[in-house]
Amino acid sequence: MNQPRCQNAFTLIEMLTVIAIIAILAGLLFPAIRGAITKGKVAQASADVRAIEAAIRQYYTEYGKITSSRCGPRGFRQILWTIQRNRQNARHH
């Protein structure tokens, strides 16, 4: 006598369909994650620039001058140029 089989298992087609749906959803999600990571890096760089600017202002307030014997006037111009360039780059991203 033949007893009817229970069909509790997934078929191969059902499993492949689920995998395909997951792959499509992951493909849609990865660009959004990449964009969020890029924006986070830009925000971190901008915060770093603000911290450098605050440190320079604090140094000036404390010592009454901006340059030190290590940096010299040319080095300070380089620092200011770098800060300005980083700000411009942060705005364009």
C-alpha positions in Angstrom: 0.0 0.0 0.0 1.4 3.4 -0.9 1.2 6.2 1.7 1.1 9.8 0.5 4.4 11.7 1.0 4.6 14.9 3.1 5.9 17.8 1.2 7.7 19.8 3.9 10.9 20.5 1.9 11.7 23.3 -0.5 12.0 22.5 -4.1 15.1 23.5 -6.0 13.2 26.2 -7.9 11.9 27.8 -4.7 15.3 27.9 -3.2 16.9 29.4 -6.3 14.1 32.0 -6.4 14.7 33.0 -2.8 18.5 33.3 -3.5 17.8 35.4 -6.6 15.5 37.8 -4.6 18.2 38.2 -1.9 20.8 38.9 -4.5 18.7 41.6 -6.1 18.0 43.2 -2.8 21.7 43.2 -1.8 22.6 44.7 -5.2 20.2 47.6 -4.5 21.5 48.1 -1.0 25.3 48.2 -1.6 25.4 51.5 -3.5 23.4 53.2 -0.7 25.9 51.8 1.9 28.9 52.9 -0.1 27.4 56.5 -0.4 26.8 56.6 3.4 30.4 55.6 4.1 31.7 58.3 1.7 29.6 60.9 3.4 30.8 59.7 6.8 34.5 60.1 5.7 33.8 63.6 4.4 32.1 64.6 7.7 35.1 63.2 9.6 37.6 65.1 7.4 35.6 68.3 7.9 35.6 67.8 11.7 39.3 67.2 11.6 39.9 70.5 9.7 37.7 72.4 12.3 39.8 70.8 15.1 43.0 72.0 13.4 41.6 75.5 13.0 40.6 75.6 16.6 44.1 74.4 17.7 45.7 77.2 15.6 43.4 79.8 17.1 44.1 78.5 20.6 47.8 78.6 20.0 47.6 82.2 18.7 45.5 83.2 21.8 48.0 81.6 24.1 51.3 82.8 22.5 50.2 85.9 20.6 51.7 84.6 17.4 50.8 82.0 14.8 54.1 80.6 13.7 56.5 78.6 15.8 60.2 78.1 15.3 59.5 74.7 13.8 56.8 75.8 11.3 57.9 79.3 10.2 55.8 81.6 8.1 56.0 79.4 5.0 54.8 76.3 6.9 51.8 78.2 8.3 50.8 79.2 4.8 51.0 75.6 3.8 48.7 74.7 6.7 46.2 77.4 5.7 46.3 76.3 2.1 45.7 72.6 3.1 42.7 73.6 5.3 41.1 75.7 2.5 41.7 72.9 0.0 40.1 70.3 2.3 37.1 72.5 2.9 36.6 72.9 -0.9 36.9 69.2 -1.4 34.4 68.5 1.3 31.9 70.8 -0.3 32.2 69.1 -3.7 31.6 65.6 -2.4 
